[in-house]
């Protein structure tokens, strides 16, 4: 019986992991391409949401200031909405700045200014138009991620503030409001999940086999690494 070459054993183990890495890179590229295509829509919807939250917060704040600090729920509501207002303004400002700056074409203007000064883009530490475009796209993604984080925190504080204001009226109204918020979130997730295209049995089985194979090979490589130690 001929001995088994270790290289022949290790090669099949590396194939599923390499395939998984390629699939991950392809998925990331597809995600980035999708985000780039729907970026104008995200900026439009985000600006509309932040603008609505600002108007709503100002309306509630005016009523709370009129009531005054009569009890703890009103104080909590006032603090929550006082914190929400700067967050909403910041989110709206970030979205509007990036959205309004893009049509101006600052990348082309900067590159043209360097060329008129006799500098070659890409040399002498002068960024090229491609590099400036890459920086702008990365900045756009960072702004979207930051705006999403601000919107999440703002939504939580808005629910807390509105719940506290309703608690000032009757406690069970606040409980019903918070419960309805969670119910609406659940309904939204269910609708989004059920609207996704269903996989066939063959596709499910193939994905499960691929996942199990990658997991098995990862465990095997971890055991081999421990043996070498």
N, C-alpha and C positions, 0 to 999 in steps of 0.2 A: 504494500500500500504506500503510495507516494506521499511525502509530506506536503502539507498545505502551505502555500506561500502566504505570509502575513499580508503582503500587498494586495493579493487577490481577495483576502477577507475584508480588508479595510475599504477597498474601493466601493463595494456595494453599499457599505454603511454611509459613505459620504454622499452618495447619489440622492437619497431622499432629502437630506439636509440642504444640499445645493439646490435642489428643486424648490424646497420651501423658501430659501432665500430669494431665488429668482421670482417666485410668485409674490413674495412680500414686496420686492422692489417694483414689480409691475403694478401691484395694487396701490402702492404709494404714488407712482407716477399717474395712474388713472385718477386717484383722489385729487392730486394737485391740479391736474388738467380740468377736472370737474369744478373745483373751487375757483379756478381762474375764469372759467366760462360764466359762472353764476355770480361772480363778484359784484357786478353792477346791481343785480337784483338784491343781493344781501345788503349792500349799502343803502339801497332805496327802502327796503323793509325795515332795516335797523334804524334808519333816521326817523321813519314814521313811528316806530314803537317808542323810541326815546322821546320824541316830541309829544306823543300822547301821554306818556308817563309824567313828563314835566308839567303839562297842563293839568292832569289829574292831581298831582302832588300839590300844586299851587292852590287848587280849588279846596282840597281837604285842609291844607295848612291855614287858609283863611278862616275856615270854620273852627278849627281847633284853637286858634289864637283868640277868637271871639269867646269861646267857652271858657278858656283859662285853665290853669292847673287845678282842677277841682278834685281829682282823685288819681290813683296810680295808673289805671288804664289810659287816661288821657295823657298823662306824662309820657308813658311808653309810646303811645301813638305819635305824639309830637316829636319825640327824639328820633323815632324810626323815619318819619317823613322828612325831618331836618337832615338826616344822613342820606336819604335817598336822592334829594334834590341835587346836590353836587355830583353824585354819581351819574345821574341821568344827563346832566349838562356836559360832563366830561365825555361820556359815551357819544353823545350827539356831536360834540366838537371834533372828536377824533374821526368819526365817520365823514363828517362834512369836509374836513380838511383834506383827507386823502381823496375823497370823491371829486372835490372841486379843483384839486391841484393836478390830477391826472390829465384832463383835457388841455391844460396849459402847455404841456410838453417841456418840462424842465430838463429832461434828459437831453433832448435835442439841443436846447438852448445852451446847456453847459458844454456839450461837445463842440458846438459851433463857436462858443466863446474861446475855448482852448485852441481850436484850429485857427481862428482869426489872430490869436496871439502868437502863432507860429509853433505851437506845441503839438506833438503827434499823440493822438489818443492811443492808450495802451503802452506808451513809453514815457520815460522821465516821470514816473509816478503819476501820470495823468490817466484817470480812468477812461476806458473806452465806453462807447454807447451801449454795448452789450453788458458790460459790468454795471453801468448805471441802471439799466433795465432790470438786471437781476436783483440789485439792491432794492429797487422800487417794489418788485414783486414780493421780496422777502418782507419788506416793511408793510406791504398791504396785508399779508398773512398775519403778521404780528398784530396789526391793528384789529383785524377781524377776531383773532383769539382774545385780545384784551377786551374788545367790546362785548364778546360773548360772556367773559368772566364778569364784567361790570353789570351786564344785563341779568345774569343769574343772581348776583348779590343784591341788585336793586329789586328784583322780583321777590326775593325772600323778605327783604325789609318792608316792601310794600304790603305783602300779606300779613306780616307781623303788625305793622301799623294799623292797617284796616281792621284786623282782628281785634286789636286792643280798643280801637274806637267803637266797634260793635259790642265789645264786652262792657263798655261803659253804659250802653243801652240795656242789654240783657245778656247774661253770660251764655245762654244756650244759642243765641243768634251767632255769636262768635264761633262756638263749637261747630254749628251747622255750616258756617261759611268755610272754615278750615277743612271740614270733611268734604264739602263739595269741591274744593280746590283739588284735593287728592283724587276724588272720583273723576274729575275732568281730565287730570293728568293720566290716569289709568285708561280712560276711554281713548284718549289721543294715542297712547302707546299701542293699545290693542288695534286701533284702526290702521296705524302705520305698519304694524307687524302683519296684519292680515292682508294688507294691500300689496305686500311683496310677492313676487312670482314664486310659486311653489316648485320645489325641486322634485324631479322624478325619483323613483326608487333606485334606479341605477346611479344617478348623480349622488344621492345620499350615501349609498354604499361605497362609491368610489371615494368620496370625501372622508368617510369614516376609515376606510382602509389606509388612505394616505396619512390621516392624522395618527392612526395607531402605529403605522410604520415609522413615521418621524419620531414619535414618542419613544418607541422601542429602541431605535438607533441612538437617540440622545441618551437614554439610560445606559445603553451598552458602552457608549463612548465615555460616560461618566465613570462606569465601573472600571474600564481600562485605564483611565487617568488615575483612579485611586490605587490600582495595582502598581502602576509605575512609581507612585510615591512611596 
